[in-house]
Amino acid sequence: MILLGCLIGLTAAVAPRVLLVLAWIFADRWVLVWNGEILMPLLGIIFLPYTTIMYILVWSPDGIAGFAWMWLLLGFILDLMHWGQVLTNRKAGTEYAQNYLPSSGTGGTDTTPEG
């Protein structure tokens, strides 16, 4: 059982959306947490997957209270870090294209006269 827990933890770290889709398909807890709602978990899978995972783990019928809020905050911070990395990578890719790739106007040929 420890191996299964480690595999689930690794999947959550590497591919949280895959874990959430598998939970949606196979887990009984999904129905208890979301009560048949589709929009909120779908938005969670798309935009805030780590927060959604933490919400599913800490949810109880009595509500979320006490130490559970720390786990939700941790999931939200992980999501913010993920989106920050996405923006950084996008900016780095744009800078690379501007600095190192030939511009489309020259067609890749050198038009300077040799003398």
C-alpha positions as CSV (number, residue, x, y, z in Angstrom):
1,M,0.0,0.0,0.0
2,I,2.9,2.3,0.6
3,L,3.9,2.0,-3.1
4,L,0.4,2.9,-4.2
5,G,0.5,6.0,-2.0
6,C,3.9,7.0,-3.4
7,L,2.6,6.6,-6.9
8,I,-0.4,8.7,-6.2
9,G,1.8,11.4,-4.6
10,L,4.2,11.3,-7.6
11,T,1.3,11.6,-10.0
12,A,-0.1,14.6,-8.1
13,A,3.3,16.3,-8.2
14,V,4.1,15.6,-11.9
15,A,0.6,15.6,-13.5
16,P,-2.1,16.9,-11.2
17,R,-4.7,17.2,-13.9
18,V,-4.2,13.5,-14.8
19,L,-4.8,12.6,-11.1
20,L,-7.9,14.7,-11.0
21,V,-9.4,13.2,-14.1
22,L,-8.7,9.7,-12.8
23,A,-10.3,10.7,-9.5
24,W,-13.3,12.0,-11.3
25,I,-13.7,8.7,-13.1
26,F,-12.9,6.3,-10.4
27,A,-13.2,7.9,-6.9
28,D,-16.3,7.7,-4.8
29,R,-15.2,10.7,-2.8
30,W,-15.5,12.9,-5.9
31,V,-19.3,12.6,-5.8
32,L,-19.4,13.3,-2.1
33,V,-17.3,16.5,-2.4
34,W,-18.9,18.0,-5.5
35,N,-22.5,16.7,-5.1
36,G,-22.8,16.1,-8.9
37,E,-21.7,19.6,-9.8
38,I,-19.6,19.8,-13.0
39,L,-18.5,23.5,-13.5
40,M,-16.5,24.0,-10.3
41,P,-14.4,20.8,-10.5
42,L,-13.8,21.4,-14.2
43,L,-12.6,25.0,-13.6
44,G,-10.4,23.5,-10.8
45,I,-8.9,21.0,-13.1
46,I,-8.1,23.6,-15.7
47,F,-6.9,26.6,-13.6
48,L,-6.1,25.5,-10.0
49,P,-5.3,21.7,-10.0
50,Y,-3.2,21.7,-6.8
51,T,-5.9,23.6,-4.9
52,T,-8.5,21.2,-6.2
53,I,-6.5,18.2,-5.1
54,M,-6.0,19.7,-1.6
55,Y,-9.8,20.6,-1.4
56,I,-10.7,17.0,-2.2
57,L,-8.3,15.7,0.5
58,V,-9.3,18.1,3.3
59,W,-13.1,18.3,2.6
60,S,-15.4,17.0,5.3
61,P,-19.2,17.1,5.6
62,D,-18.8,19.5,8.4
63,G,-16.9,21.9,6.2
64,I,-13.3,23.0,6.1
65,A,-11.9,24.3,9.4
66,G,-8.7,24.8,11.3
67,F,-5.5,23.2,9.9
68,A,-7.2,22.2,6.7
69,W,-7.1,25.9,5.5
70,M,-3.3,25.7,5.5
71,W,-3.4,22.8,3.0
72,L,-5.7,24.8,0.8
73,L,-3.3,27.7,1.0
74,L,-0.4,25.4,0.1
75,G,-2.3,24.2,-3.0
76,F,-3.1,27.8,-4.0
77,I,0.6,28.8,-3.6
78,L,1.7,25.8,-5.7
79,D,-0.8,26.9,-8.4
80,L,0.5,30.4,-8.4
81,M,4.1,29.1,-8.7
82,H,3.0,27.0,-11.6
83,W,1.4,29.9,-13.5
84,G,4.4,32.1,-12.7
85,Q,6.7,29.5,-14.3
86,V,4.4,29.3,-17.3
87,L,4.6,33.1,-17.8
88,T,8.4,33.1,-17.3
89,N,8.8,30.3,-19.9
90,R,6.6,32.2,-22.3
91,K,8.7,35.3,-21.9
92,A,11.9,33.5,-22.3
93,G,10.7,31.8,-25.5
94,T,9.7,35.2,-26.9
95,E,13.1,36.7,-26.1
96,Y,14.8,33.8,-27.6
97,A,12.8,34.2,-30.8
98,Q,13.5,37.9,-31.0
99,N,17.3,37.5,-30.4
100,Y,18.4,34.3,-32.1
101,L,15.9,33.4,-34.8
102,P,16.1,35.1,-38.2
103,S,13.4,37.7,-38.9
104,S,10.8,36.7,-41.4
105,G,11.3,39.8,-43.5
106,T,14.8,38.8,-44.8
107,G,13.9,35.4,-45.9
108,G,17.1,34.0,-44.4
109,T,19.4,35.6,-47.1
110,D,22.0,38.2,-46.6
111,T,21.4,41.3,-48.8
112,T,24.5,43.2,-47.8
113,P,26.9,43.9,-50.8
114,E,30.3,42.4,-50.5
115,G,33.2,44.6,-51.4
